[in-house]
Structure formats: C-alpha cells, structure tokens
C-alpha cells in the first residue's frame, strides 16, 4: 500500500484541488491554506522550488532557505539548516513532484495523527524515533543530538511504515 490522504469530504474547509493530485504549475489561490480532516490529519498547500529533487507521496518535505513559510523542498541541502537541527522539517508530500518547474502541492503537516505508509528505511521498527533523511525517506535516529521528527507506529514493510509526525 502507498501513502494516502484523508477523504476530501472529511475536511473542515472546502478546497479547490484534491489533496493527492499531481502538483500543479499555477497557483489556484490556496497557497498557505491549512485544512484539517475528521481523522485528525492536517494539510497545507505550499509551493515547491524548481530546483527541488523529484519526490513522491509519503516522502519528507523541508522548509526552504530564506523564503516564506509556504515554500518547501524535497532536498534538505536547500533547507534552512541540516536535516537534524532546527525547524527544517515541514511534513510529507501528498503527491508526486517533478522538481523541474515550480509546483504547487499539498503536504501533510505534523499534527500528532497517524500518517500511513510513509517512505522509511527497511530497519525501522515499532516506536523508533525517526529523522528525515536526504531527499526521500525517514530513518532511525542514531544519536541524542538528532532531530527526531516522527515516531514509527509499525515496522517498515517494503520501505513503508505508519508514523506519527512530531511538531
């Protein structure tokens, strides 16, 4: 099974685009909008810079250097500080991004709710503290100084696991 978003009919605010549609190259007026679903998950419409690395749903997103709170990247080398320090982790992508043009896309943001089937290292087990790694997955925290951004709710199977993202 792959990452899936909440059903759109469960959202607290109507939105123009579906949460899991492929990224769009034009702003339809939703950038910065946050919606909450009845299952407790929160989503934010953001813009992805054209220099980002291609990514798919369930992979980590990071805040960009020197830009607004609504711009993210799939490449942590473009983030504010290293992947393990500071407020770089933004959430997980809800759809595919190509990384070749600026794109508008929904991300799921940390909210303490279970996020199903995120991209994880194969060694991830139940209750492991997770860090967001380079460009595409979550891995087990290796040190007390790591920035833990999520907790695994199950062991990874085929590089996917349910997680709870931490704010």
Secondary structure, 3 states (H helix, E strand, C coil): CCCCCCCHHHECCCCCCCCCCCCECCCCCCCCCEEEECCCCEEEEEEECCCCCCECCCCEEEEECCCCCCEEECCHHHECCCCCCCCCEEEEECCCECCCCCEEEEEEECCCCEEEEEEECCCCCCCCEEEECCCCCEEECCCCCCCCCEEECCCCECCEEEEEECC
